Amino acid sequence: MGTTDRPQNCIDGIRCPAIKGLPRETVHILHHSLVGLVCMQRSIEDVKLQVDRSWDAVRESRKLLHRLRKEGF
């Protein structure tokens, strides 16, 4: 992946829209939507980290099994 490429599961640069002059209810909805997007972004990042760690564990387990089989176990 190049330096300018972003993963599909990445939300960069979440910006708050201009709210001046908007009705209070609209501002409230926008705020909750923004908070929801940030929470989803964090969840996606957490899950990606967990998946990466799981794959690391799979690779380590395979290496260990290979070594054990090589030693006759």
FIMITOR-389917 format. One record per residue (C-alpha): residue number from 1; chain; x, y, z. Coordinates in nm, 4 decimals. Example, Ala and Ser with C-alpha at 12.3 -4.5 7.8 and 13.67 -1.06 7.14 Angstrom:
<rs>
n_chain_c1_c2_c3
1_A_1.2300_-0.4500_0.7800
2_A_1.3670_-0.1060_0.7140
</rs>
This chain:
<rs>
n_chain_c1_c2_c3
1_A_0.0000_0.0000_0.0000
2_A_0.1438_0.3398_-0.0972
3_A_0.1812_0.6335_0.1352
4_A_-0.1252_0.8053_-0.0111
5_A_-0.3477_0.4955_-0.0025
6_A_-0.5890_0.4522_0.2858
7_A_-0.7400_0.1252_0.3993
8_A_-1.1082_0.0819_0.3184
9_A_-1.1948_0.0590_0.6862
10_A_-1.0457_0.3980_0.7732
11_A_-1.2362_0.7183_0.8397
12_A_-0.9851_1.0014_0.8256
13_A_-1.0515_1.3629_0.8964
14_A_-1.4006_1.3516_1.0427
15_A_-1.5008_1.7150_1.0479
16_A_-1.7871_1.8846_1.2221
17_A_-2.0093_2.0713_0.9764
18_A_-2.0746_2.4437_1.0152
19_A_-2.3637_2.4669_1.2575
20_A_-2.4072_2.8411_1.2919
21_A_-2.7694_2.9325_1.2314
22_A_-2.8996_2.5750_1.2285
23_A_-3.1942_2.4771_1.4466
24_A_-3.1035_2.3282_1.7851
25_A_-3.2562_1.9898_1.6941
26_A_-3.0416_1.9692_1.3790
27_A_-2.7280_2.0535_1.5772
28_A_-2.8198_1.7820_1.8274
29_A_-2.8664_1.5235_1.5490
30_A_-2.5381_1.6245_1.3832
31_A_-2.3539_1.5966_1.7142
32_A_-2.4877_1.2478_1.7810
33_A_-2.4077_1.1409_1.4258
34_A_-2.0513_1.2672_1.4606
35_A_-2.0094_1.0886_1.7931
36_A_-2.1472_0.7705_1.6324
37_A_-1.8970_0.7929_1.3458
38_A_-1.6056_0.8377_1.5854
39_A_-1.7227_0.5391_1.7928
40_A_-1.7500_0.3250_1.4783
41_A_-1.4027_0.4332_1.3696
42_A_-1.2562_0.3295_1.7042
43_A_-1.4411_-0.0025_1.6938
44_A_-1.3107_-0.0735_1.3436
45_A_-0.9558_0.0067_1.4529
46_A_-0.9914_-0.2183_1.7599
47_A_-1.1271_-0.5081_1.5551
48_A_-0.8491_-0.4709_1.2973
49_A_-0.5922_-0.4882_1.5770
50_A_-0.7587_-0.7995_1.7207
51_A_-0.7673_-0.9682_1.3788
52_A_-0.4000_-0.8841_1.3207
53_A_-0.3093_-1.0310_1.6597
54_A_-0.5120_-1.3423_1.5850
55_A_-0.3257_-1.3952_1.2586
56_A_0.0036_-1.3475_1.4425
57_A_-0.1046_-1.6174_1.6890
58_A_-0.1968_-1.8504_1.4008
59_A_0.1462_-1.8012_1.2418
60_A_0.3241_-1.8625_1.5726
61_A_0.1162_-2.1764_1.6342
62_A_0.2015_-2.3117_1.2902
63_A_0.5715_-2.2444_1.3485
64_A_0.5554_-2.4242_1.6832
65_A_0.3748_-2.7239_1.5321
66_A_0.6320_-2.7400_1.2529
67_A_0.9183_-2.7391_1.5058
68_A_0.7498_-3.0067_1.7200
69_A_0.6890_-3.2312_1.4202
70_A_1.0485_-3.1819_1.3112
71_A_1.1649_-3.2962_1.6558
72_A_0.9465_-3.6066_1.6407
73_A_0.6515_-3.5098_1.8575
</rs>
